Amino acid sequence: MGDLLDDQIRAEMFSGDKNIDRQKCKRIVPLEVLNLSMPRTGTMCMYSRIDALITMKMALEQLGYHEVYHFFNSLNNLQDHDMWIPLLKAKYSGKSETMDWRAEFDKLLGHCQAVSDTPAIFFAPELIAAYPDAKVILVERDVEAWCKSMEIVGNGSYNPFVKIFALLDPSFMGRLTGTSFQWLHGEFHAWTKAQFDANLRSTYRRHYALVRSLVPKERLLEYQLGSGWEPLCGFLGKEVPKTDFPRLNEGKVMQRKVDLLIKKSGMRALGNLATVLAPVVGILWYWMRR
């Protein structure tokens, strides 16, 4: 079962880098849905029962929305991070008012009809203003349960090996951490795991209060975990599918995804290091044999 799960995750996350330069792209489908829920509340998965989780991303795609952007989408187009990083820097350096956010989002997210998860959700004010007709979804969890679930994010982000791999594997892990640490610093004001843990609750509450203050009630769905298709379809004007909501053992899958990300980067880092060291070892060997 473990090997099957790993195979499924690899197929989803590592299907090959499309190598698309989004700077050259434009919007080809309307952006209709903004799932601005915090990570680990239902951006990828939501509770339907204690032992099962509902996947909002999969649900929206099943309803016909063309590509729902999620952090894991960027693994198959790493150049996305080359745009996310400067956009996050502009936001957190106070340059939001000078940016043409609609133009930037249309390039980066022009192929998507819906967005969710990091880093997109931390552009909530900019996305809401740029797409005034888009419908907004918020999914909440009990704050304490959410904090516990965020241990996976915190442990992975502040893993010392991740920092080493980011240096040795700049094109993959360097990009991922370059994006992640922008919002970890900008939203959570966290440069350490201790700061991250300490600021979780205030960041969560601030984010939800901000979204509610910016979105008219008729454009906002506060989705309750385990509610099924009806409230979502009613809000989006879609027919209720005859199939059940997609379900996933999210905790296990998320942890395995983090593990495989680190493992992949570790292998790449070792390969890069070997490439650099091989000529040095050869020169030393030649010199010692003289």
Secondary structure as UniProt FT lines:
FT   HELIX           2..13
FT   HELIX           22..24
FT   STRAND          33..35
FT   TURN            39..40
FT   STRAND          46..49
FT   TURN            50..51
FT   STRAND          52..54
FT   HELIX           56..62
FT   TURN            63..64
FT   STRAND          68..69
FT   HELIX           71..76
FT   TURN            78..79
FT   HELIX           80..92
FT   TURN            93..94
FT   HELIX           96..98
FT   HELIX           101..108
FT   TURN            110..111
FT   STRAND          114..115
FT   TURN            118..119
FT   HELIX           120..123
FT   HELIX           124..130
FT   TURN            132..133
FT   STRAND          135..139
FT   HELIX           143..149
FT   HELIX           151..157
FT   HELIX           160..168
FT   HELIX           170..174
FT   HELIX           175..186
FT   TURN            187..188
FT   HELIX           193..214
FT   HELIX           217..219
FT   STRAND          220..223
FT   TURN            225..226
FT   HELIX           229..236
FT   STRAND          247..248
FT   HELIX           250..289
//
